[in-house]
Amino acid sequence: MERQIKLIWDFRGPTSQKTAAHHEIHLREFIKNNDIKEYTITGMEELHEMHSLAYWVIPESRIPVYRDVLKPHRASVYTAE
């Protein structure tokens, strides 16, 4: 089975949680507008009050396609919790 990769966008500062939540909305819109039915895991996490992130989970083979379009800040291997 192909590894799943979590594309991550980091946001820092006192409004990081709201910004990450808003960015996740845009990720969901991108998925919907591009009729992507296979890769729908998105989310946001508050790491602490000054650092939050939004993410999208995709198969490793799709990284070049979406990385170049969406320009995430970083990525990590996704493991379902």
NORHUQUI-V979266 format. One record per backbone hydrogen bond with DSSP energy under -1.0 kcal/mol. NH is the residue of the N-H (numbers start at 1). CO is the residue of the C=O. Records with the same first field share a line. If there is no record, write none. Layout:
BEGIN
NH: CO  CO
END
This chain:
BEGIN
5: 58
6: 76
7: 56
8: 74
9: 54
11: 52
13: 50
16: 13
19: 15
20: 16
21: 17
22: 18
23: 19
24: 20
25: 21
26: 22
27: 23
28: 24
29: 25
30: 26
31: 27
32: 28
33: 29
34: 30
35: 32
36: 31
43: 55
45: 53
47: 51
48: 51
51: 48
52: 11
53: 45
54: 9
55: 43
56: 7
57: 41
58: 5
60: 3
62: 59
63: 60
66: 62
67: 63
68: 64
70: 66
71: 67
73: 8
74: 8
76: 6
78: 4
END
